[in-house]
Amino acid sequence: MMMDVAAKRTDFTWETYARELGHNLHRARMAKDLSQERVAHLAGLAGYTYQKFEKGESRPGTPMNPRLNTLIALSQVLEVPLVDLLPDFHPEVLEGQH
């Protein structure tokens, strides 16, 4: 019997979640054969902001935390359901959560 990816996961941090979200954005963009600049422009973002998103950051050393409307805009530009951009696990966001 195969375990799902989330069941095997041990790192549920926001940093890991943001990094995986960035990887998902990158994969979706590559599948559409779009440049980072084009995606940023179509989604109403600065090019630098989108570049950082693909790295999972908002500023160097700070995990990204995009607004919901930004995520929806990106899903529309990339023509993928929002749920396909989100990592397959829920990060620990509440203090003391295990």
N, C-alpha and C positions, 0 to 999 in steps of 0.2 A: 504494500500500500504506500502510495507516494504522499509525503507531507507537503503542505503548501509552503511557499516561500516565507510567509509571515510567521508560521509556526516555528521555523528554524532560526529566525532572526533573534539576535541578542542585543543589537544596538537600536534602540527606539528613540534616539535623541532628535531634537529639532534640526540639528546640524546635518545628520544623516538624511532626514526627510527632505530638507532643502536641497542637498546635493543630488539625491535621486530625482527630485522634481526637475532640477537643471538638466540631468541626463535625459529625462523624458522629453523635455522641450527640445533638446538637441536632436534626438532621434526623429521626432516629429518634423522638425524643420528640414533635416536632411532628406526625409522621405518626400517632402514637397519640393525639394531642390531650390530652396530659398536661401538668400544670404541673411545673416543676422540683421544687417541694416534694413533689409526689406521687411522682415517680420516686425522689427521695432517700429518702423514707419507706419505700417498698416495697422498695428495695435495701438498707435498713439504714444509710443515710448521713445525715450532717447536711446540712440544706438548703444551707448555705454551701459545704460541700465539693463538692456536686454543681454548684452554680453556678460554682465555680472550674473544675471539670472541663470544663464546656462552653466555657470560655475557654481550655482547654489548660493551666491552671495548677494548682498545689497551694497555693502562696502567691504573692503578687504578685511577678512577675519570675522565678518558678521553674517550669519546665515540670512538668506532672503526671507522676506515675509510679505509677499505681494498681496495687494488688495484683491478682493473677490472679482471686482469688475475688470481688473487687469488680467486675471487668470481666464475669465470668460472671453475677453477680447483675444487673448492668445489662442484659446481653443478654436475660436471662430476663424482667425487668420490661418491657423494650421489645419483647419477642417478636421479636427478630431474632437470627440466628446471630452468634456472637461475631466471626467472620471479617468480617461486614458492617460491624462497628463499626471494625475496624482499618484504617488507611490502606493503600493499595495499594503501599507500598514499605517496605523495611527501613531503619531509620535507622542512621547510623554510631554505634555504641555502644562500639566498641573503639578505644582510643587509637591514632592513626596509621593508621586505616582510611581508604581513599579510595574 
